[in-house]
């Protein structure tokens, strides 16, 4: 059995004291790869250092997170673009739109999202979408790329069945994390209506720790609890969940 955590921020300062233990815990539950989404120019050095330290396991992405889109977004994009030109990345991410906290930079988020989609098309890379209170706006953008080879994943998917089917129809996978284990989230009912071939596993560590670790700092090894929940939902064994979701991730990210 092998598992892949397709979205984890274990390069964050939350893990600087025990990163060796974090990686060791992953190996114990057969996690073979951890995909690292970028946030902005400040996160790049930390991410690169972790990849250099654990090159067999950690795989980086490059992109500008929507909550980091401010007045200086063009400078931030130039930094990301420069790194894309000189290093290998498995995806453009994490990108998208976030209208939960602040709508001040809505227009700029749209511009930045569109620019980064074009990077993905130029480099034939998938995109990793952050969508918070912004499904409608994101789908509006994606529809304009329907007849291209754009592909990717809706990270930390929390939408309804209609939004899930719309994403899948556009050629996207859904990233499922600890939210699926939350009693009142309802995500388990949504994904039960979907085929497992549409899903990949993630943690979004250090956030959204799954039951039975809810309320604690999340870590990549906890993706095993997400996998166990999917085995329960689909009434199949854990090995089958691992096989299908890992194959989905390997194909999408070319890892």
Order of alpha helices (4+ residues) and beta strands (2+ residues): beta-alpha-beta-alpha-beta-alpha-beta-alpha-beta-alpha-beta-alpha-beta-alpha-beta-alpha-alpha
